Amino acid sequence: MSAVDPRAPSAYRPEPESNSDPNEPVDNPSTNPTFAEVLERRCSRRDVLRGSLNAVVAGLVVGSGLPALARAATAPGADHAAAPLLGFEAIPVDFEYRVQVPRGYRAQAFLPWGTPICGHFPAYRDGGGNSGADQECQVGYNHDGMHYFPLDGASSESHHGVLCINHEYIQPSDLHPNGPTVEDGVRTVADEVRKEIAAHGVSVVEIRRNPGSRSWEVVRGTLNRRITASTPMEIAGPARGSALLRTRFSPEGTRTRGTVNNCANGYTPWGTYLTCEENFHGYFLNTGEQPREHARYGVAAEKTRYGWESVRDIDEFARFDATPRGEEATADYRNEPNTFGWVVEIDPMDPEGIPVKRTALGRFRHEGAWMAPPVTGRPLTVYMGDDARFEYIYKFVTREPYNPRTASGALLDEGTLYVARFHDDGTGEWVALDFEDPRFRAAAREAGVTFADQADVLVNTRTAADVVGATKMDRPEWGTVNPQTGEVYMTLTNNSEREPDQTNAANPRGPNAYGQIIRWREAEGEHHATRFEWDLFVVAGPPDNSRIFNGQPLDASNVFNSPDGLWFDPNGVLWIQTDGDQSEPFGNNQMLAADPRTGEIRRFFTGARDCEVTGVDMTPDGRTMFVNVQHPGGSWPDGGDSRPRPATVIVTRDDGGLIGL
């Protein structure tokens, strides 16, 4: 071990993910068509080989037979369509260790890692001096997806609410004074591991705006709590009680401990929070022969991300070793990884409530879970992406229709999980991953794959998607639904494994270093439909290698790459966040605002150097925005000789007006 200078900007940059690389390409061995191949069939091969991005994108959007998507953006009415949507001046790219917003706005760091929120409210100690017990009472590390829940029983309350924040992963060099203590590959200080486990998960924080100002404060109320990688959780849905989920901790396969790698999020119309487990695979070790529910997800075979399992004399830590130790699954933790990779529901208004893993929504590296606006008497639909190279886009449709008087999390336990197939004529279909569906069973037989029941299908969602011929995508990340048109948008962040001869309109670079945003409209405007039409909203990249659907390239006011976070605000503004290349001409990762009707895009926010900008929400009145800054460099936000701290940023207008308009 060695000491690290906290003043050096490079000392605390994100650590390499090594064996737990979220973009690991080898996990999908299927021969399913890639999105590139679909697009190549759809576009002119001559244009693709010439590298003509203009011709390719024009073929997809203007000459593809899909003008309906572009026209649909004006559907709410001519007056609304004509009104300018973006009302701020774009800011320039930046390369400094700071946060920037447009003229007339201000940004304040809030709830940085280590902020005390519950228990004995331990103060944050710079230099990694807090204990594991302290961290269990403090805001976690590496903020990601989040959502604001109004309080006082008013859906419009914008001065008092609960903020739920995901904490994706950690950088051990920040958490401990001299980094983690390791001897001969073994973690030797149990409290360091306890602290790392506690820095994961979700922070539930009651907050209030100070009267007469734009600053917010933590309310030391009973709603505050930390949900960590050791918090007891229930398992619900078709996989509950499955033999594939039985462990020494829960021989019945009905419970587990903790949630990890909480990336994006979602929320329900009945007021609960959905946190999503993404790169869970790197936390678990299986040195034996791996079953498909381990191998297809990339469970570590030699070394885990943090080595928690090496503390074998403590059951809480030893459970991260999934290597079989005997005849019975309940004698060890061979099935522990199978209890991760789910969507987890949390009730922010019940501090004693037990989080629930909703297995009907499938098991994969969930980026997030985004509900289409609920319609009474119709099923609810949840859109999801599997964030890895060549993985898939999914949606879940509830069996029962939505009723606002009776709706609860149980609605998410019964329904149909679908995976997307994109056709070369600009249409697509949703294919059911349903053990009882004869078409699914026939596809499995043809592929030579056997499933025991629906629980098996859900634990092995990726394999089920393989057998039905789902379309391989370029890292599906955040999704969002346009509140005015119902169109669904999803970021495809990048794919460094794309071969040069696969270039095409949606992925015109080989490898695809810059990413794009795809969008689709369900048949008849019904989110539970099984067919859709699709096109591209924007192909990201430098000005000479990018294009918006309106035919314009990106320019100095909006150039970006690797779109990641994505969110529609109630006014119809599309917010785009990035996690990618920070060299010229892109600058630090950023957040942009887009008008989906016209394709106008402007840069609104730049994060501190080395950070990812991720997670966004507003208060119901639209006058306070929350944005997360993950793994910043330098000494942001405290300055001086301090270590950097991931944090939420509060953005307001100087005149108190609506954000972005």
DRENTIMI-626273 format. One record per atom (N, C-alpha, C): x, y, z. Coordinates in steps of 0.2 Angstrom, whole numbers, plus 5000, padded with zeros to 4 digits. Layout:
N
XYZ/...
***
This chain:
661
500449945000/500050005000/500450065000/500250124997/500650184997/500150244998/500450295001/500050355001/499950394995/499450424994/499250464988/499150534990/499450584986/499350654987/498650674984/498250694989/497550714987/497450774983/498050814983/498050874979/498150864972/498450804970/498550794963/497950774959/497750814954/497150804950/497150724948/497650704946/497650634943/497650574948/497750594954/497750544959/497150504961/496550544959/495950514961/495450504955/495750504949/495350484943/495050414944/494550404940/494250344941/494650284939/494650234944/495050174943/494850124938/495250094934/495050054929/494649994932/494149974928/493649924930/493949854929/494549844926/494849784925/494349724923/494249674927/493849614925/493149634926/492949684928/492249704929/492049764924/492349764918/492249814913/491549814911/491149864912/490449864911/490249854903/490749864899/490649854892/490949784889/491149744894/491449674892/491049644886/491449634880/491049614874/490949544874/491349504878/491349424877/490749394880/490249434883/489749404887/489149374882/489149404876/488549384872/488849344866/488849274866/489049234861/488549224856/487949244856/487449234851/487649254844/487349224839/487449254832/486849294830/486449324835/485949374833/486249434829/485849454824/486049514821/486149574825/486749614824/486849674827/486449724824/486349784828/485949844825/486349864819/486949864819/487349884813/487149844807/487049774807/486849734802/486149754799/485749764804/485049784802/485049854798/485449904801/485449964797/485849964791/486349914790/486649914784/486249884778/485749834780/485349814775/484849864773/484649914778/484149964777/484450024773/485150034774/485450094770/485750074764/485950114760/486350104754/487050084756/487250024753/487949994755/488450044752/488250074746/488750124743/488850184747/488350204750/488450264754/488850244761/488650184763/489050164769/489750164768/489950124763/490650114761/491050184760/490650234757/490950294755/491050334762/490750314767/490750354773/490350414773/489850414769/489450474769/488950474774/489050504780/488650514786/487950554784/488050604780/487450644777/486950604774/487250564769/486750524765/486450464769/486850434774/486550384778/486050404782/486150464786/485650484791/485050514787/485150544781/484650574777/484150514775/484550454773/484150394772/483750364777/483950374783/483650344789/483050394791/483150454791/482650504793/482150534788/482450554783/482050584778/481750544772/482250494770/482050454764/481850384766/481750374773/481650304775/480950284775/480550324773/479850304774/479550314781/479950354785/479750364792/479750434794/479450474790/479350544792/478850554798/478450504799/477950504805/478250524811/478850504813/479150514819/479350584820/479650614814/479850684815/479250734815/478650714811/478050754811/477750744818/477750684821/477350674827/477550724833/478150754833/478450794838/478050864838/477650874833/477250934833/476550924834/476350864836/475650844837/475250874842/475550904847/475150934853/474850994850/475051024844/474651084842/475151134839/474851174834/475251214830/475551274834/475151294839/475451354843/476051324848/475951264850/476451244855/477051224850/476951194844/477551184840/477951244838/477551304837/477951354835/478351394840/478151384847/478451424852/479151394853/479651444854/480351424856/480351384862/480751334863/480751294869/481351304873/481851324870/482451334874/482651404875/482751424881/482751504882/483351524886/483951484884/484551504887/485151504882/485651544883/486251544879/486751484880/486851454875/487351394876/487951414879/488251374883/488951384886/489451344882/490051374883/490651334879/490851274882/491251234879/491551174882/492051204887/492251154892/492651174897/493151114899/493751134902/494151084903/494451084911/494051124915/494351144921/493951104927/494251104933/493951064938/493451114942/492851114938/492351164940/491651144937/491151174939/490451164936/490251224933/489951224927/489751284924/489051284921/488651334922/487951344919/487951404915/487351414912/487251474908/487251544912/487351594908/487251664911/486551664914/486451694920/485851694923/485651644927/486051594928/485951534932/486451524937/486351494942/486851474947/486851404949/487451374951/487551304953/487851304960/487551254964/487851244971/487851174972/488451154975/488551084977/488151064983/487851004983/487350984988/487450914989/487450894996/487450824997/488050784995/488650814995/489250774993/489350704997/489650664994/489850604998/490050615005/489850575010/490050585017/489550635021/489050665018/488650705021/488250665026/488250685033/487850645038/487050655037/486650595037/485950605035/485550565040/485850525044/485450485049/485850455055/485550415059/485950385064/486250435069/486950425070/487250475074/487550535071/487350545064/487550595060/488250615061/488650565059/489450575059/489650625054/490050675056/490250725052/490750695047/490850725041/491250695036/491950715038/492450675037/493150685039/493550675032/493850735030/494250725024/494850685025/495050655019/495650605020/495450535021/494750515021/494550455022/494550425029/494450475034/494550455041/493850425044/493350425040/492750395043/492750325043/492350295048/492350225049/491750195045/491750125045/491150095042/490550115045/490450115051/489850135055/489650205053/490150245052/490050315050/489650315043/489950275038/489750275031/489050255031/488850215035/488150185035/487650235037/487850295039/487450355041/487550415037/487950405032/488150465027/487950445020/487950505016/487750495009/488350455006/488150405002/488550364998/489050394993/489350354989/489850374985/489650364977/489850414973/489750404966/488950414964/488750474965/488050484964/487850464957/487250444956/487050424949/486250444948/485850394946/485150414945/484850434952/484350484951/483950504957/483250524955/482850534960/482150564959/481950604966/481550654964/481350704970/480650684971/480450664977/479750654979/479450704984/478950744982/478750804986/478450774992/478450814997/478150795004/477550845005/477250835011/476750875014/476050855010/476050795007/475450775004/475250804998/475750844995/475550884989/476050864983/475750844978/476150824972/476550884969/476350944971/476651004968/477151034973/477251004979/477751034984/478451034981/478651094981/479351114978/479851144982/479651144989/480151164994/480351114999/479951064999/480051015004/479950945001/480450895001/480350834998/480850785001/480850724997/481350674999/481750664992/482350664992/482850654987/483150584987/482950534983/483250474983/483850474977/484450454980/485050454975/485350384975/485550364969/485950304968/486650314969/487050264971/487750264972/488050204968/488350214963/488450164958/489050124960/489650154962/490250114964/490650154968/491250134969/491750164974/492450174971/492850214973/493550224972/493850214979/494150154980/494450134987/494950184989/495350214984/495850264986/495550324989/494950344988/494650394991/494350384998/494150314999/493750305005/494250295011/494850275010/495250255015/495850305015/496150315021/496750365021/497350345016/497450285015/498050255011/497750205006/497150205004/496850155000/496750095004/496450045000/496249985004/496949945006/496849905012/497449875015/497349795012/497849775008/497849715005/498549675006/498549615008/499149575009/499049515006/499449495001/499449434997/498749424994/498449474991/497849474988/497249464993/497349474999/496749465004/496649535008/496049555008/495849615012/495949595019/496349635023/496449615030/496149665035/495849715033/495449765038/494749755036/494349725040/493649715039/493249775039/493449825043/493049885043/493149925037/493649915033/493749955027/493249925022/493149855022/492649825018/491949845020/491849845026/491149875029/491049945026/491549985026/491450055023/491250055016/491650015012/491550005005/490849985003/490549935007/489949905006/489349955008/489549995013/489050045015/489050105010/489550115006/489550175002/489250164995/488950094994/488550084989/487850094991/487350084986/486650074987/486350144985/485950164990/485450224989/485450264995/485450334994/485350375000/484650404999/484250405005/483550425005/483550485010/483550545007/483650605011/483050655011/482850675017/482250725017/482650795017/482450835012/482750905011/482250955011/482451015013/481951075013/482351135010/482051175006/482251245004/482251295009/482851325010/482851385015/482351435013/481951465017/481551525016/481951585013/481751605008/482051675005/482651665002/482851595001/483551584997/483451524992/483951514988/483951454984/484351394987/484551404993/484951344996/484451294999/484651234999/484351185002/484751155008/484351115013/484651085018/484351015020/484750975023/484550915025/484050925032/483550885031/483050885037/483250825041/483350835047/483550775051/482950745054/482550715049/481950685050/481950605050/481350575051/481350505052/481350465045/481250505040/481250475033/481950455030/482450495033/483150485031/483450415032/483750385027/484050315029/484550295023/484950255024/485450225019/485250155018/485150135012/485050075009/485750055006/486049995008/486749985006/486749915003/487449895002/487549824999/487449775004/487249785010/487049735015/486349735018/485949785015/485249795018/484849735016/484449705021/484049645019/483449665014/483349625009/482849635004/482449575003/481849585000/481349534998/481449524991/481349464989/481249444982/480549424980/480349464975/479649454973/479549434966/478949414963/478849394957/478949324955/479049304949/479049234947/479649194949/480249234950/480849194952/480849184960/480449214964/480349204971/480349134973/480749104977/480749034979/481048994974/481349014968/481648974963/482248944966/482448884964/483048844966/483648884964/483648924959/484148964957/484349024961/483849034966/484049094971/484149074978/484149004979/484248984986/484948984988/485049014994/485749024997/485749005004/486349005007/486448985014/486049035018/486049105016/485649155019/484949145019/484649125013/483949115012/483849045008/483848995012/483648925009/483048925005/482548965007/481948965003/481949004996/482549044995/482549084989/482149144989/481949174995/481449224995/481749294998/482449295000/482749355003/483449355000/483749415001/484449424999/484649485003/485349495003/485649555006/485949605001/485649665001/486049714998/485849734990/486049784988/486049804981/486649844979/486949824973/487549854971/487549884964/488049924963/488049954956/487449984954/487150024958/486550064957/486650114952/486450104946/486550154940/485950204940/485550194934/485050234933/484450214938/483850244937/483250234941/482650234937/482150244941/481450254939/480950264945/480350274944/479850294949/479250264947/478750254952/478150224950/477550284951/476950274948/476450324950/476150314957/476350264960/476050254967/476650274972/477150314970/477550354974/478150314977/478450264973/479050224975/479550234970/480150214973/480750234969/481050164966/481250164960/481550104957/482350114956/482750074959/483450074958/483650014955/484150024950/484349974945/485049944946/485149884946/485749854947/486149834941/486649874939/486949864933/487549814933/488149834934/488749794934/488849754940/488349714942/488449674948/488949614947/489049594941/489449534940/490149534943/490449594943/491149604945/491249604953/490749594956/490749594964/490749524966/490649474962/490649404964/491149364960/491349304964/491949264961/491649194961/491749164955/491649094954/492249054950/492649024954/493248994951/493148924948/492548904949/492348834946/492048844939/491748784937/491348784931/490748824931/490748884928/490148924929/489548904925/488948914928/488348894924/488148964920/487648954916/487549004911/487349074915/487049064920/486749124924/487349164927/487949134927/488549164929/488949184923/489149144918/489549154912/489249204908/488649204906/488249244902/488249324904/488449324911/488449394914/489149414916/489649374915/490349394916/490549394923/490249344927/490449344934/491249324934/491549354939/492249354939/492549284940/493049264937/493249194937/493949194941/494249244942/494949254945/494949304950/494749364949/494749414954/494149464953/493949484959/493349524959/493549594959/493049644959/493249714958/493549744965/493349724971/493549744977/493849694982/493749634980/494049584985/493649574991/493049594991/492649584998/492649505000/492649464995/492549394997/493149365000/493749395000/494349375003/494249375010/493849415013/493749415021/493249355022/493549295022/493149235022/492849215029/493149245035/492849225041/492249265043/492049315039/491449355040/490949335035/490349305037/489849275032/489649335027/489549395030/489249455026/489749465020/490349455021/490849465016/491049405011/491049345015/491149285011/490649265006/490049295007/489449285002/489649304995/490149344994/490349364987/490749314984/490949264987/491249204984/490649154982/490549144975/490049104973/490249034970/490849024972/491148954970/490848904974/490548854971/490148794975/490648764979/490448744985/490848714991/490548644993/490048624990/489748564992/489148534987/488748494990/488248464985/487648514985/487448544991/486848574991/486948654990/486548684986/486648754985/486548794991/486148774996/485948805002/486548805007/487048765005/487648755009/488148815008/488148845003/488548905001/488248954997/488648994993/488349054990/488449054982/488348994980/488448984972/487849024969/487249034972/486749074969/486749144971/487149164975/487149234977/487149284971/487549274966/487549324960/486849324957/486449274957/485749264954/485249314958/485449334964/485049374968/485149454966/485549464961/485749534959/485649534951/485649604949/485449614942/484749624941/484349644946/483649664946/483449734947/482849754946/482549814948/482349814955/482549854959/482349854966/481849914968/481349894971/480849944973/480949974980/480950034981/481050064988/480450114989/480150114995/479650164997/479950215001/480050274998/480450325002/480050355008/479450345008/479050365014/478950315019/479250265019/479250205024/479950195026/480150225031/480850215033/481050145036/480450105038/480550035040/480449985034/480250015028/480049965023/480649925020/480549865018/481049825016/481049825008/481649845005/481649844998/481449784995/481149784989/480949724985/481249724978/481549664977/481849654970/481249624966/481049654961/480449634956/480749594950/480749534951/481049484946/480649484940/480049494939/479649494933/479949544928/480349594930/480649634925/481349614922/481549554924/482149524921/482749534925/483249494923/483949504926/484449514921/484749574921/485249594917/485649654920/486049684916/486449734919/485949804917/485449804922/484949854921/485349924922/485249964917/485450034917/484850074921/484250064919/483650104923/483050064921/482450094923/481850074922/481350134922/481050144916/480650204914/479950184912/479550214916/478850194915/478550244910/478150224905/477750264901/477150294906/476950354904/476450384908/475850334909/475650334915/475050284916/474350304914/474050254911/473350274909/472850224912/472350254916/471950214920/471550164915/471550104917/471250044913/471650014908/472250044907/472750014902/473349984906/473749934904/474349904907/474849954908/475249954913/475849994913/476449964909/476850004906/477449984903/478050014905/478549974906/479249994909/479749974903/480150024902/480650024897/481350014900/481749974897/482449954901/482949944896/483549954897/484149944893/484649904897/485049854893/485549814896/486249844894/486549884898/487149924897/487749884896/487849854890/488449814888/488449814881/489049804878/489149804871/488749744868/488349754863/487949704859/487449674863/487149714868/486549684872/485949714870/485449714874/484749724871/484349774874/483749794871/483249834874/482649794876/482349814882/481849774884/481249814886/480649784887/480149824890/479649764894/479349794899/478949744903/478249774903/477749734902/477049764902/476649724907/476349754911/475949724917/475349684914/475249634918/474649594916/473949624918/473949654923/473349694926/473349764923/472849794922/472849864920/472949914926/473149974925/473250024930/472650054933/472550054940/472050084943/472350124949/472350194948/472650234953/472450224960/471850194961/471650184968/471950124972/472150074967/472350014970/473049994968/473350034964/474050014961/474550014967/475049954966/475549954971/476149914967/476649894971/477149864968/477049794966/476449764968/476249694966/476049694959/475949754956/475749764949/476349744945/476949744947/477549734944/477749664944/477349624948/477549554948/477249504943/476749534939/476449484934/476349524928/476649494923/476549534916/477049494911/477249524906/477649494901/478249544899/478849504899/479449544898/479549534890/479749584887/479849584879/480549604878/480849584872/481449614870/481349634863/481749684861/481649714854/482049684849/481649684843/481949664836/481849724832/482449754829/482349804824/482449784817/481949794813/481949774806/482249824801/482449804796/482849844791/482349894787/481749884788/481249934785/481049984789/481349994795/481150054799/480650034804/480449964804/479949944809/480249904814/479949884819/480249834824/479649804828/479849754832/479349714836/479649694842/479149684847/479349664854/479149584854/479649544856/479649474856/479549454864/479049414865/478949394872/479449344875/479649354881/480149304884/479649274889/479249224887/478749194891/478749124890/478849084896/478949014895/478348984893/477749014894/477148984892/476948994885/477349044882/477149054875/477449004870/477048974866/477248914861/477848944857/477849004855/478349034850/478949034853/478949054860/479649064864/479848994865/479448944866/479748874868/479948844861/479648864856/479948834849/480548864847/480648934849/481348964847/481848934852/481748914858/482148884863/482348814860/481848784858/482048714856/482448714849/482348764845/482748764839/483448784840/483548824846/484248854848/484548794852/484248744854/484548694858/484548714865/484148764868/484248794874/483648764878/483748744885/483148724889/483048774895/482448784896/482248824902/481748784906/481848784913/481448744917/480748774918/480748844919/480148874920/480248954919/479748994921/479849064919/480349094924/480449064930/480949094934/481649084931/481749024928/482349014924/482449064918/481949074915/481949124909/482149194912/481949214918/482049274920/482749284923/482949234927/483649234929/484149234924/483949204918/484349194912/484049244906/483949304908/483549344903/483949354897/484649364898/485049374892/485049314887/485049254890/485049194886/484349184882/483849204886/483149204883/483149244877/483449304878/483349354872/483849334866/484349294868/484749264863/484349224858/483949174861/483649124857/483049154853/482749204855/482249234850/482549284845/483149294845/483449334839/483449404840/483449434847/483449504848/484049534845/483949604843/484449634840/484949664844/485649644843/486149674847/486249744846/486349784852/486349854852/487049884854/487149944854/487749974856/487650004863/487649964868/487649984875/487050024876/486449994876/485850034878/485850064885/485850124886/485850154893/485150184895/485150254896/484550284899/484050284893/483450284896/482850294891/482350344894/481950364890/481450414893/480850424888/480250444890/479650444886/479450524885/479350544879/479150614878/478450614881/478350664886/477650674889/477150694884/477350724879/476850764874/476750714868/477150674866/477050634860/477050554861/477350534867/477350464869/477950434865/478350464861/478950434858/479450414864/479750354863/480250334868/480950344865/481350374869/482050384867/482550344871/483150324868/483650284872/484250304870/484750304874/485450324872/485850254871/486250254865/486650204864/487350234864/487650224870/488250264872/488850254867/489050194865/489650184861/489750114860/490250094856/490450024856/491150014852/491650014856/492250004854/492449944850/491949894850/492149834847/491849824840/491449874838/491249874831/491749874826/491649824821/492149824816/492149874811/492649894807/492549944802/492149924796/492049864795/491649844789/490849844791/490749854798/490049864800/489749934800/490149974797/489850044798/489250054794/488750094797/488150114794/487850174797/487250184795/486950254797/486850264805/486650214808/486550224816/487250214819/487750174816/488350164819/488850184813/488950244811/489350254805/490150254806/490350234812/491050234814/491250164816/491850144814/492050074816/492750084819/492850084825/492350074830/491950134832/491350124835/490850174836/491150214843/491450264842/491750294848/491250344851/490750374847/490350424849/489650414851/489350364849/488650344851/488150384847/487550374849/486950404846/486350394851/485750424849/485150414852/484650394847/484250334849/483750304845/483050324848/482550324844/481950334846/481450294842/480850284846/480350244842/479650264845/479150244840/478450264842/478050194842/477750174847/477350114847/476750124843/476550064840/475950054835/475350084839/474950134835/474350164838/474450204844/475050214846/475250254851/475150224858/475050154858/474950114864/475550084866/475850094872/476450074874/476450004876/475949964876/475949894877/475849864870/475949894865/475949864858/476549824857/476449774852/477049734851/477449754844/477249814841/477549834835/477749914836/478249934832/478450004833/478750024826/478850094826/479250124820/479850154824/480450154821/481050184824/481450234819/481750284822/482250314818/482850344823/483250384821/483750414825/483650484826/483750504833/483650574834/484350614833/484850584835/485550614834/486050564834/486550574829/487150534829/487750584832/487950564837/488450614841/489150604838/489550654840/490250654837/490450724836/491050734833/491350804831/490950824825/490950894824/490550924819/490550884812/491150864810/491250834803/491050754804/490750734809/490550664810/489950654814/489450694813/488850694817/488250724813/487650704816/487050734812/486450724817/486050774817/485450774820/484950754815/484350734818/483850714813/483650764808/483650824810/483450884805/484050894800/484550854800/485050864795/485650904796/485650934802/486150984804/486650944808/487350954807/487850924811/487850964818/488150934823/488350964829/488851014828/488851074832/489351124831/489651144838/489951204839/490251224845/489751224851/489151244849/488651254855/488351194858/488551134854/488151074856/488551014855/489251014853/489550954851/489650914857/489550844857/489550804862/489650734860/489850684864/489950614862/489750574868/489650504867/489450464872/488850484876/488250494873/487650504877/487450454882/487250474888/487150424893/486550434897/486550484901/485850504905/485450534900/484750524901/484250554896/483650564900/483250624900/482650634903/482250684900/481650674900/481150724897/480850764904/480950834904/480550864909/479850874907/479450894912/478650904910/478550954904/478950994903/478851044898/479051024891/479350954890/479550934884/480250944882/480650964886/481350974885/481750914886/482150884881/482450824882/483150844885/483350814890/484050834893/484450774892/485050784889/485550734887/486150744891/486450694895/487050694899/487550644896/488150664897/488750624893/489250594898/489550534896/490050504899/490550474894/490950514892/491450494887/492050534886/492350534880/492950564878/492950644880/493450664884/493450734886/494050774883/494250754877/494750784873/494450834869/494850874865/494550914860/494150874855/493550904852/493250964854/492750964859/492650904863/492150894868/492150924874/492750934877/492850954884/492550914889/492450934895/492250894901/491550864899/491350814902/490650784902/490150844903/489550834901/489150894900/488350864900/487950914901/487250904900/486950954895/486550934890/486350974885/485550974885/485251024883/484551024882/484351024875/483850984873/483650974866/482850984865/482651014859/482051024857/481850964853/481450914855/481350854850/480950874844/480650934844/480250944838/480650974833/481151014834/481551044829/482251014828/482550984834/483150954834/483651004836/483451064839/483951114842/484251084848/484851084849/485251064855/485651114857/485651134864/486151184867/486451154873/487151164874/487451144880/487251194886/487051154891/486751194897/487251184903/487651134904/487951114910/488651084908/489151104911/489751064911/490051044918/490250984919/490450954925/491150964926/491450954932/492150954934/492550904930/493150924928/493550884924/493550814927/493650764923/493650694925/492950664927/492450704928/491850674930/491350644925/490850614927/490350594923/489750634925/489350664921/488750694922/488150644922/487750634927/487250584927/486750594932/486150584931/485650594935/485350664935/484650664934/484350734934/483650734936/483450784939/482750784941/482550864943/481950874943/481750944945/481150944950/481150994954/480551004958/479951014954/479350994956/478751004952/478651074949/478851124952/478751194950/479251214944/479751164943/480251174937/480751234939/480751254945/481251304947/481851284950/481951224952/482551194955/482751124951/483351124949/483551064945/484051034950/484050964950/484550924953/484950884948/485650894948/486050854943/486650824947/486850764945/487350734949/488050734945/488550744949/489250744947/489550684950/489750634946/490050574948/490850574947/491250544951/491950534951/492350604948/492150664951/492550724949/493250714951/493650754947/494450754948/494550824952/495250834953/495450884957/495250884964/495050944967/494750944974/494050974974/493650964968/492950984968/492550934973/492050964976/491851034976/492151074982/492551044987/492751084993/493351124992/493751114986/494351154985/494951144990/495451184989/496051174993/496351114992/496551084998/496951014997/496450954998/495850964998/495350915000/495350864994/495050804996/494950754991/494350774987/494250744981/493650764977/493050724980/492450744980/491850714982/491250714977/491050654975/490450654971/489850694974/489450734971/488950774974/488350784969/487850804972/487250834968/487350904967/487150934962/487251004960/486551034960/486351084964/485751124963/485851174958/485351174953/485451234948/484751274948/484851334949/484251384949/484351444944/483851474943/483951534939/483951594943/484351644942/484351704946/483751744947/483351744942/482651774942/482151724945/482351664947/481851624950/481351584945/481551594938/481151564933/481151494932/480851464927/480851394925/481551384922/481751324924/482451304921/482351284914/482851304910/482951294903/482451324898/481951364900/481451394896/481651464895/
***
